[in-house]
Amino acid sequence: MSAPDTNTEKTKPAHKTPIAGMIAVVVFALALLIGLVTWLSYAGNDPEDEASVEDGISTEVTDEATTE
């Protein structure tokens, strides 16, 4: 059954605050997403300098397979 009195003009003021809250949450979430993407882009995976590799650690790639 449907509601007997469906006066949408009367219910509009009651919905303004929740709709404004939902819009605010979406805007806040988009701001956080943009901030995350910006931060990830700025702090990306930069290759390390040769000077930052510890002594005794080889960075060479070899084709030797050690199978026993």
Secondary structure, 3 states (H helix, E strand, C coil): CCCCCCCHHHHHHHHHHHHHHHHHHHHHHHHHHHHHHHHHHHCCCCCCCHHHCCCCCCCCCCCCCCCC
